[in-house]
């Protein structure tokens, strides 16, 4: 099945997409490790059912040399031993920040305390923006029915300025 619309082939969509990509670039330049951002983006994409984004972040992790066991266990990170405490805090924030409509109370004070234990003010801000941005990207992919499988590592960087 073809996507409903190719947002990058449309003048308005391409203009907005470039700005969207530039926000992503600013997040990447925040100092947070690329692997952490990719793990967070993969987890949100799994929760939201965005095949394109899950494909992209899985491939970006693999291209960066992330071990397959860590990529494969992202969906079950709570039952895994391969993630550090800071990564677990970021993944918990991702889940709670992504599942806002699932009768969730939002981000718990416990999770926020764990995030602040491991991340400074600037890193926490970048992490919040990263989670918000990937959730928006997931919605774009799901709304347009953009399927996973065709992403080439490095493509996101090419979209930004």
C-alpha positions as CSV (number, residue, x, y, z in Angstrom):
1,X,0.0,0.0,0.0
2,X,1.3,3.4,-0.9
3,X,1.3,6.3,1.7
4,X,-1.8,8.5,1.6
5,X,0.4,11.5,0.8
6,X,4.1,12.1,0.4
7,X,4.6,15.1,2.6
8,X,8.1,15.8,1.1
9,X,6.8,15.9,-2.5
10,X,4.4,18.7,-1.6
11,X,5.7,22.3,-1.3
12,X,4.1,23.1,2.0
13,X,4.9,19.6,3.4
14,X,8.5,19.9,2.4
15,X,8.8,23.3,3.9
16,X,7.3,22.2,7.2
17,X,9.3,18.9,7.0
18,X,12.6,20.8,6.7
19,X,11.8,22.8,9.9
20,X,10.8,19.6,11.6
21,X,14.1,18.1,10.7
22,X,16.0,21.2,12.0
23,X,14.4,20.7,15.4
24,X,15.6,17.1,15.3
25,X,19.1,18.4,14.4
26,X,19.1,20.8,17.3
27,X,18.2,17.9,19.6
28,X,21.0,15.9,18.2
29,X,23.4,18.8,18.9
30,X,22.2,19.0,22.6
31,X,24.9,16.7,23.9
32,X,22.7,13.7,24.5
33,X,24.3,10.5,23.1
34,X,22.9,9.6,19.7
35,X,22.4,6.0,20.9
36,X,20.2,7.3,23.7
37,X,18.1,9.4,21.4
38,X,17.7,6.5,19.0
39,X,16.6,4.2,21.8
40,X,14.0,6.7,23.0
41,X,12.8,7.3,19.4
42,X,12.5,3.6,18.8
43,X,10.6,3.0,22.0
44,X,8.0,5.7,21.3
45,X,7.7,4.5,17.7
46,X,7.0,0.9,18.9
47,X,4.3,2.2,21.3
48,X,2.7,4.4,18.6
49,X,2.8,1.7,15.9
50,X,4.8,3.8,13.4
51,X,6.4,1.3,11.1
52,X,8.4,3.9,9.2
53,X,9.9,5.4,12.4
54,X,10.6,2.0,14.0
55,X,12.4,1.0,10.8
56,X,14.4,4.2,10.7
57,X,15.5,4.1,14.4
58,X,16.3,0.4,14.3
59,X,18.5,1.0,11.3
60,X,20.2,4.1,12.7
61,X,21.0,2.1,15.9
62,X,22.5,-0.8,13.9
63,X,24.4,1.6,11.6
64,X,25.9,3.3,14.7
65,X,27.2,-0.1,15.9
66,X,24.5,-0.7,18.6
67,X,24.5,-4.5,19.5
68,X,21.5,-6.4,18.2
69,X,20.5,-7.6,21.6
70,X,20.0,-4.0,22.8
71,X,17.9,-3.1,19.7
72,X,15.8,-6.2,20.1
73,X,15.1,-5.7,23.8
74,X,14.0,-2.1,23.6
75,X,10.3,-3.1,23.7
76,X,11.0,-5.1,26.9
77,X,13.6,-2.9,28.5
78,X,12.1,-3.2,32.0
79,X,12.7,-7.0,31.8
80,X,16.2,-6.7,30.4
81,X,19.7,-6.2,31.8
82,X,21.3,-4.5,28.9
83,X,20.3,-0.9,29.6
84,X,22.0,1.5,32.0
85,X,20.2,3.4,34.7
86,X,20.3,6.6,32.7
87,X,18.9,4.8,29.7
88,X,16.2,3.2,31.8
89,X,15.2,6.7,33.2
90,X,15.0,8.0,29.6
91,X,12.9,5.0,28.5
92,X,10.5,5.4,31.4
93,X,10.1,9.1,30.6
94,X,9.5,8.1,27.0
95,X,6.8,5.6,27.8
96,X,5.0,7.8,30.3
97,X,5.3,10.8,28.0
98,X,4.0,8.8,25.0
99,X,1.1,7.1,26.8
100,X,-0.7,10.2,27.9
101,X,-4.0,9.2,26.5
102,X,-3.9,5.6,27.9
103,X,-5.6,6.6,31.2
104,X,-2.1,7.3,32.4
105,X,-1.4,10.0,35.0
106,X,1.3,11.4,32.7
107,X,4.9,11.5,33.8
108,X,5.2,10.4,37.4
109,X,7.3,12.3,40.0
110,X,9.3,9.2,40.5
111,X,10.2,9.0,36.8
112,X,11.0,12.7,36.7
113,X,13.3,12.3,39.7
114,X,15.1,9.5,38.0
115,X,15.6,11.6,34.9
116,X,16.9,14.5,36.9
117,X,19.2,12.1,38.8
118,X,21.0,11.2,35.6
119,X,20.5,14.3,33.4
120,X,21.2,18.0,33.9
121,X,18.8,20.8,33.0
122,X,19.9,21.1,29.4
123,X,19.9,17.3,28.8
124,X,16.4,17.0,30.4
125,X,15.1,19.8,28.2
126,X,16.5,18.1,25.1
127,X,15.1,14.7,26.2
128,X,11.6,16.2,26.7
129,X,11.8,17.8,23.2
130,X,13.1,14.6,21.7
131,X,10.1,12.7,23.1
132,X,7.6,15.3,21.9
133,X,9.2,15.4,18.5
134,X,9.2,11.6,17.9
135,X,5.6,11.4,19.0
136,X,4.7,14.1,16.4
137,X,6.7,12.2,13.8
138,X,5.0,9.0,14.7
139,X,1.6,10.7,14.2
140,X,2.7,11.9,10.8
141,X,3.8,8.4,9.8
142,X,0.6,6.7,11.1
143,X,-1.8,9.3,9.6
144,X,-0.2,9.1,6.2
145,X,0.2,5.3,6.4
146,X,4.0,5.5,5.7
147,X,5.3,1.9,5.9
148,X,8.6,0.7,7.3
149,X,11.3,-1.1,5.3
150,X,12.7,1.5,2.9
151,X,14.6,3.8,5.3
152,X,18.3,4.3,4.6
153,X,20.6,5.2,7.6
154,X,21.6,8.9,7.5
155,X,18.5,10.1,5.6
156,X,17.3,12.3,8.4
157,X,20.5,14.3,8.5
158,X,20.2,15.0,4.8
159,X,16.8,16.5,5.3
160,X,18.0,19.3,7.6
161,X,19.8,22.4,6.5
